[in-house]
């Protein structure tokens, strides 16, 4: 039996993202997007993004709330100390390591950047625990700068749609940089994360209620609802 896989037309992405924008307000927003919407505080966005790694959004929200009630600047973080930070952010994934990273980041920001979060990708990548996903999300959410943040949702859905054919999140970022219209770079992560958390689940996606189902090639989908 020959299985023919059709791939999404590049021109369809504009309509897909238009539809997702219309549905976005109906869904529960990603935790980092919520924190970013509360006000312009790049340090909070950076720390919340670190907390969100390998952690469910509801856990991230509660941990970030507890932490930011006690400290919302690098100087205040240093006053808390590693053990107190770890206690406040528990049970986020790898909470002890993240507590150490938060302290080290706070020290670096104070010593090298005057207490401010840098708005340059290369500078952000120098911070402990900050990879391309975190750096790009900080650039787009905190500074409204160009960037494509690729997490597991963005990687999975971009491939599931048939818009890219890649093996790793980094490959997906590079592919998107080459073909995604720049006007969508800053919103692409938020839209696809919201879709992934609410509808396009990793296993058995809810295709029957997906607003962009007609555009999706369902690459790799074996079971759906």
N, C-alpha and C positions, 0 to 999 in steps of 0.2 A: 504493500500500500504506500502510495506516495503522498506525503503531507506537504502541502504548499503553504508557506507562511507569508502573508502579505504584511508589508510594513507601512506604517502611517505616513501619509504625505506630509512633507515639511510645511506646506501651506496650511495644514489643518491646525497647527499649534496655536495660531492666533485665535481661532474660534474656540478651541479647548480652553485657553486661558481666559477668554472673555466670559465663558460659561462658568468657570470656576470662580471668577471674581464675583459674579452675581450670586453664587451659592455660598461664598465664603462667610458672609455675615450670619448665615443660619447655623454654622458649625461652631463647636467649641474651638477657640483659637489655641495655637501652640503656646506653651508657657512663656517662652522667650519673647514672642510677639506681644503677649499681654503685658509683660514687664516693660518692654520697649514703649508700648503705647501709653504707659502711665506717666512718662516724662522723659526728657532727654538726659539720661544718666549712663554714659558709656561704661562706667565701672560696673554698674548693676547688670547691664546687658552682658558684659564679659563674664562676670562671675556666674550669672544664671545659666549662660551657655555651657560653662564648665560643669555646673551641677547637673545639667540635663543629659550629659553623656552617659549612655548605658543606664538610663533612669526613666521611668514612666513620668509623663507630664504632671500628673496629680501629685506625685511625690516631689517633683522639682518645685512646683508652686508652693507647697507647704514649707519645704526646706528653705527656699529663697525668702519667703515671708519671715520665718523665724530669724534667719541670719541678718536680713536687712533692717529688721527692727532693732538690732543691736549694733550693726556696723554697716555703713553704706559708702565708706571711703577707704582708701588704702591705709591711712593713719589709724582709723578706728579698727580696722582688721588686725593690725599689729598689736593693738592694746588687748584684743581678745586672746590671742595666742592659739596655738595649734589644737590643743585638747578641747578648748571651748568651741572652736569652729567645728571640729569634728562632731562634737555633741549636738550642736545646733543643726547641722546638715544631715545627720543620720535620719533615715536609712538610704540616702542616695547611693548609687553604686560607687564602690571604691572610695568611700567617704574619707577614710584616713589619708589616702594619697591626695585626694582633692583638697583636704584641709592644708596639707603641706604646700601644695601648689598655690593655693590662695595666698598663703603667707609669703611665699617667695615672689609671687607676682606683685604683691603689695610693696615689698621691699624694692623690687626693680623699678616699679613705676615711680616711687618716691626718689630713688637715686638717679635714674636716667631720664625720666620724662616729667619731672616736676609734679608728680602725683597724678598726671593725666594719662589716660589710655591713648596710645598712639593710633593714628588713623591711616597707617601704612601697613600693607600686607606683610612685608618682610620684617618690620619691627614687631608686629603681633606674633609672628611665627617664632620669635626668639623667646617668648614667654613660656614658662614651664606648663606642660599639659595642653598647649594651644597648637592644634593642627590646622589644616586648611579649612576644614568645615567650620570650626570655631572662629577663625580669623575672618573668613568671608561673611559669616553671619553678623559679627560685630560691625564690619564695614557697612553692611546693608541696613541693619536694624538701628545701630547707634549713630552712624554718620551719614546715612543716606547716600553712600558711595556705591560705585559699581562693584559687583561681585556676584559670584554664583556659588551658593552654599549647597553642597551635596551631602545629605545624610542618607540613612538607609531607605527612607521613604522616597526621596528624590531619585536615588539610584534605581530602586525597584520599579517605581511607576514610570519613569522615563523609558525604561526597557520594556515594561509591560505594555505601554502604549504602542511601542514600536518606533518611537521617535529616535532612539539611539540603540546601538548594539554594543554594549561594553561589559567588561568583567568586574571592574572595581569602581568604587565611588570616585577615585581620582581620575580614572579613564572617562567616567561620565562627565565630570567637571570639564575636562579638556574638550570632549566632544561637544558639550553644550556651548562652550566658549566659541566654538567654530561655527555653530549653526543657529543657536537661539538668538532671535533679534534682541539687541541690547536693551530695548525699552522694557523687556520682561526680566532682565537679570535680577533686579532687586526684589521682585515679588514672586519669582518662581518657587523659591523654597517655601515661603509661607503658604502659598496656594496648594502645593503638592503635599506638604506635611499635613495640612488640614484635611485634604482629601484622603491621605493615607491613614490618618488616625480615626476618621469618621466613617469612611466607606471602603476604600481600596486597601483592605487588610492584607497582611503578608500571606496568610492562608485563608482560602475560601473567601475571596473578596465579594462584596455585596453589589455585584454587577446589575442586579435588577433595579436598584435605586440610584445607580451612578449617573450623574447628569451628563457625563461625556462618554457613556458606554458606546455610542454609535461610532465614535472615532477610534476606539481602542482595539488593538489587534490581539489583546489578551495573551501576549507572548509568555509562555511558561505557566499559564494558569491551567491547572488540572481539575480543580473543583471550585465551583462558585455558587453564590446564592442569588 
